[in-house]
């Protein structure tokens, strides 16, 4: 199978938009061109990839979409690498940071100003995956992300491409919980908490801001941590207000907390 990446990108866009017309608008194509792209892919593979009403992937389409993201990212990364070898230094440096990367961000901005005096700098705050993929594809010059890792270990960013990484800062992880929570008193002791202490707690799964529950389950060696609900935003203060109001617990770097939220040191094991 020799899939044209343009056709593959059209499939991804239609699946994301849930509409041929919306995908055409995003891509700058006509709706008939989008339909032709999908038809060409389906003809090549000999199977339908999208159901039309509503527009959702078929099982075969879902499998192709699993491959499409990494394939397209690798192509974008290759194109960006080639451009870097021949391009003049950019007039504007585009930086990206995940919401909790505030501490290393200050250090990085200072270093950028020293290294590129007089160059304009533009900052985007977005999710961890978007930062990593944007750096790989050349959308961002530099990216800063947070995540769970030992002080000497690199963060796992994306399996699709290799990115050069440099540790900038290390911060202790704590469980954020309301001040009136029964376990909040441990913030005044050395005892702390383990994830095993919190197996039955209400959790907020905030994968773009806090430690994702999938990572906490892996660290605890247990599937017992369940979300009360999922927060897909990137605003740290909104998440902390939800914690302070008793909607659930999260694991965050110590530096991310505000006065109306208690913090208890946590060991990432059961």
Protein Blocks (a to p, Z undefined) as FASTA:
>chain_A
ZZdfklmmmmmmmmmnopaklmmmmnopafklmmmmmmmmmmmnopafbdfbdcdddfkl
mmmmmmmmmmmmmmmmmmmmmmmmmmccdfbdcddddfklmmmmmmmmmmmmmmmghiac
ddddddfklmmmmmmnomambdcddddddfkbccdfbfkbccddddfbdcdddddddfkl
fklmmmmpcnlpcfklmmmpccdddfklmccfklmmmmnopakbccfbdcfbfbfklmmm
mmmnopaccdddfklpcfkbccdddddbZZ
